[in-house]
Amino acid sequence: MLTAFRNKLFSRVPACRFATFRTLFAFANLIYVIPRCSEILNGYFNSSFHLPVASWIPALPPQAGWLLIGLQYLSGTLLFLGLLPRLSAGFLLLSGLYFFSLDRYFYSHNIQLHFIFLAILTVSPNRLSLFDLVRGKKRGAQAEAWPEHLVRFQLFVIFFYSGLDKIFSPFWGLSGSFFVYEFGHPMWTRFSPLVPGIISVLIILFEFFLAAAFLLKPLWKFAFWAGFFFVVGTELLISPTMFIWDILAALVLFIPSANDAIPYDPESRFDEFWKKILSGFDWLGRFEWKPVHKSETKNNLALPQLIFLIPAPLYLVLSLTHMKLLRISHVHREILFSGLVLAFIFMWVSVREKKLNPDKNNVLILNLNRLNNDRDLRKALWYVSKAEDILIVDLLWNPAMKFAGRNIPRLTLAQSASPESLSQDIDWSLSLMNQMETAGIELWPAFKYQLMANSFAEFLFYILPLNKLLSEKKPDHVVLMRNGNKILESVSSLIRLRNIPIQTV
Amino acid sequence: MVLLIVWLVLQIGIPFFRKFGTFPFTYRYATYSWAMFSKPRVHYEVSLFRRNSNGDKETIPDVAQFTSEYHSAKTRASDYYRTPAEIKDRFTHLVNYIAEREDPNFEYGVSIHWVTLFDPNEPAQWEYYANRLQK
């Protein structure tokens, strides 16, 4: 068990993920935390009475204070750029701890979380700089996973204890007394006296769900959106500022790498320009650029819209709305913030739908999973729900299914294989190999092997029937449901040979 | 590896013992234990003043040098986030601090009126006085 734990902590993960977290976190540090330290010092120097956390903590003379603030800005900038990140984070941590221990009044949970993240950054060996992220040259770089796990674990600890505290706290509990205390008996309590209690329990349950989603890998896919809506909602309700930016930066660690193939025309200046912009912000390496001539581009998505699928620009723009230099009132700030959030959600959904719901009429969904995975299949169907003609093709037999009131037919590849056509199929398969090699399509090594060895049956029962099906059905779009299946490469090669666009789910 | 385990144990252990103490693990509100919003704000009104030998309340002339938040002897509403005990502790220290530095012929005081408070056993008013000569 200890070995498994050790392997998990020291496994190799893409270095760009933690570096993106560090960069966004450092940005929030620059625009919130250091100005906050500056404000605190201002108040500190304006009055002589202070109650330090411990009596031995030395008082701070004004000159030394402003020098430390200057050094904090320097360290913050270095941390943002990813230059000397450990030294910068260490300095920010120690100087911040000192500032906030000058008076017990300065303590907040927000700053405690911020310091814990700084401590993790101080010991993290990740050395990918902002320049590396923007240039994307070290995209394949890997790093040890433990700093990511520490951040995720910290999120779990925060929300777990926050939920637990609310259960035991006499001020919150399960009766909703907190709401009655804070808001009196507003309209909603007139419907039922149980309403405050129900709200109270729901919040506790949601915090426990968040804690579980941050800790357990199968729930990570929910962690990003659940966390996003929670902190954005919290921001709009109570404006805790620093907390939401630290959490939003940490949510980057739950975004899976997509490797979406994005077609672009290298001869088009517009495409080249947007490729540069998007690549510059695609710090997580979500896009894989495929040079395609314009006439062959079957993507119905304009490149600028893809900006909504990468997190860094959204984070930078959103956090700037709360910058002190932006001299607008609190109400206007929140309106601007919520407007941007709504615009982001709307654009994200619209781009996702456009990207995954191509304007095609004849769609073939190829289920390479050996099991009848209904949930994934419904997801694939949702992506292509506008298509008029949909056929699901499975490796193994599965019953037809109903989706959005339509009966979607299903076919099993092996059904259409016939022993009679064996010799004919072998001739065809050899000519197919020649065609592929002539067309410059790289054959998966085992593809050839499949033709001659024990896996021949798989080739016979899956690849040949699929080729026939593609000839007869002539789909203009294929959705591939993959699950690490070994025939995936052969199938992809076959479909690419026919110039049919593929969307993988 | 050992340091990582120690870190994880501390992160999970410290909030637990701050919240529940040692056996028999009784709950209490505590800082450094991730207890966000589990305790409502304590709303109160503060007045800082000094009293002459007749017991009349007066303004502390240069209170701003000690604290920039309060203007003697005006009452100011506040909602410091944590417990009444912490608030009392802070103002006790503040009044002692002022008394040590100001005219010893006066008695320095703070009066706090709890506007909203959960504990019904707590009196609605709390006052504290200090005088350098009486120490």
HADDOCK unambig.tbl for C-alpha pairs under 7 A between the chains (distance, minus, plus):
assign (segid A and resid 46 and name CA) (segid B and resid 65 and name CA) 6.97 0.50 0.50
assign (segid A and resid 46 and name CA) (segid B and resid 68 and name CA) 6.61 0.50 0.50
assign (segid A and resid 47 and name CA) (segid B and resid 64 and name CA) 6.73 0.50 0.50
assign (segid A and resid 47 and name CA) (segid B and resid 65 and name CA) 4.93 0.50 0.50
assign (segid A and resid 47 and name CA) (segid B and resid 66 and name CA) 4.84 0.50 0.50
assign (segid A and resid 47 and name CA) (segid B and resid 67 and name CA) 4.93 0.50 0.50
assign (segid A and resid 47 and name CA) (segid B and resid 68 and name CA) 5.80 0.50 0.50
assign (segid A and resid 48 and name CA) (segid B and resid 65 and name CA) 6.02 0.50 0.50
assign (segid A and resid 48 and name CA) (segid B and resid 66 and name CA) 4.82 0.50 0.50
assign (segid A and resid 48 and name CA) (segid B and resid 67 and name CA) 6.84 0.50 0.50
assign (segid A and resid 49 and name CA) (segid B and resid 66 and name CA) 4.99 0.50 0.50
assign (segid A and resid 49 and name CA) (segid B and resid 67 and name CA) 6.20 0.50 0.50
assign (segid A and resid 49 and name CA) (segid B and resid 94 and name CA) 6.71 0.50 0.50
assign (segid A and resid 109 and name CA) (segid B and resid 34 and name CA) 6.73 0.50 0.50
assign (segid A and resid 157 and name CA) (segid B and resid 12 and name CA) 6.48 0.50 0.50
assign (segid A and resid 158 and name CA) (segid B and resid 34 and name CA) 5.71 0.50 0.50
assign (segid A and resid 161 and name CA) (segid B and resid 34 and name CA) 5.76 0.50 0.50
assign (segid A and resid 161 and name CA) (segid B and resid 35 and name CA) 6.84 0.50 0.50
assign (segid A and resid 162 and name CA) (segid B and resid 34 and name CA) 5.45 0.50 0.50
assign (segid A and resid 162 and name CA) (segid B and resid 35 and name CA) 5.09 0.50 0.50
assign (segid A and resid 162 and name CA) (segid B and resid 36 and name CA) 5.98 0.50 0.50
assign (segid A and resid 165 and name CA) (segid B and resid 35 and name CA) 5.72 0.50 0.50
assign (segid A and resid 165 and name CA) (segid B and resid 38 and name CA) 6.43 0.50 0.50
assign (segid A and resid 166 and name CA) (segid B and resid 38 and name CA) 5.18 0.50 0.50
assign (segid A and resid 168 and name CA) (segid B and resid 27 and name CA) 6.58 0.50 0.50
assign (segid A and resid 169 and name CA) (segid B and resid 38 and name CA) 6.28 0.50 0.50
assign (segid A and resid 171 and name CA) (segid B and resid 38 and name CA) 6.46 0.50 0.50
assign (segid A and resid 171 and name CA) (segid B and resid 39 and name CA) 5.51 0.50 0.50
assign (segid A and resid 171 and name CA) (segid B and resid 40 and name CA) 6.81 0.50 0.50
assign (segid A and resid 172 and name CA) (segid B and resid 38 and name CA) 5.72 0.50 0.50
assign (segid A and resid 172 and name CA) (segid B and resid 39 and name CA) 6.94 0.50 0.50
assign (segid A and resid 178 and name CA) (segid B and resid 40 and name CA) 6.44 0.50 0.50
